[in-house]
Each structure stands twice: as C-alpha cells, then as structure tokens.
C-alpha cells in the first residue's frame, strides 16, 4: 500500500514533514523502550531515568499533534487529495503514541517492583520477548521508511510470535499450582501484557506498509 502512498507524502511539503515527524516518534519510542527495560533490569536507577523518559513521552505527544495539524492543513488546502495517505499516517502515528504509553508502563513495573525475578520459566520467556520487541523497532522503521513489504512481513511474523509468547505466559500463570509470590506473579503478568501491546502496535505500523487501509487497527490484541 505505501509504495503508492509514499509518492503522495513526498510531493506535499506538509505531508513530507509529517512523515519525518513520525520517524522521530518511532525513534523516541525505541529509546523509551530500551530505557524502561534498563530500569527493569536494574542497570539504571528509576529516579535517574524518570524525567528523561517522561520528557520523551511529551515529545511523542507533541509530534502526534503536529502531524495531525499538518494533515488537517493539507486536506483543507487540497480537499480530496491524498486522503488514503493521510488516514494511514494518522493511524500509525497513534500507534507510535500508544507505544510510548506502554513503555511508561514497563518503566513503572521496574520502578515499583523492587525484588528480583526468581522463576526461570517466566523470566526467561519474558527476556526473549523483550529482545524480540527490541529488534522489532528497527525492523518496522526500516520497513516503513523504505516501503519494504518483505521486511514488513518479517516484522509481522516476529510480532505474532511475541504476542503468542505473552498469551502462553499469562495462561501458565493462571494455571500454575506452584507457590509464587503474588507481587512477582503480578510483575510477570504486567510485563507480558505490556510487551504484547508494544508488539501489536508495531505490527499495525508494519501492516501499513503492505496492507490495506481497512486492515489497520485490526492486529490481534
């Protein structure tokens, strides 16, 4: 889809600028994801990370508002032109904004859960999920910026695996008869859900590369 839409984005100065701002949103979200997990793994103190992480989130929010203004301005001046490109860009910008929110949620788990992760059957798949989602950022951004449908399909497959892993962790936690501290079980379940949501929003951005407008926002939650 985006091979056709990119030409529309590039011929309009406003949309071209909005496209560049979306790329900045992804970069900020990637940084937030990594920093939140640095706190979770005790590589940096939460107090030292909080202000910079929340400032990045404010930057993401400012960028999504700027993108919306540029799209409205473009459609006002050019009614009926490039509507598909505008709808797609507005949709994926919302995905990037939501990723920032989930990165804050991951940070909050690291901030408030101060114990260690003791249970390998949960900690290890969660660490695998973290690595998979971390790799997704660069894959999705590359696919989007280059309109690379093959790269987008790879990203979608990786996101699907991450989401399935989250479901498996949650199901296992609910069925687990072994003794596990409540606060540790809560931390595992929250992280599984937060990672899954980041993966889902990245997958929706990847869908914009090779899919159809009507397919956006229908990635499995």
Secondary structure, 3 states (H helix, E strand, C coil): CHHHHHHHHHHCHHHHHHHHHHHHHHHHHHHHHHHHHHHHCCCCCHHHHHHHHHHHHHHHHHHHHHHHHHHHHHHHHCCCCCHHHHHHHHHHHHHHHHHHHHHHHHHHHHHHCCCCCCCHHHHHHHHHHHHHHHHHHHHHHHHHHHCCHHHHHHHHHHHHHHHHHHHHHHHHHHHCCCCCCHHHHHHHHHHHHHHHHHHHHHHHHHHHHHCCHHHCCCCCC
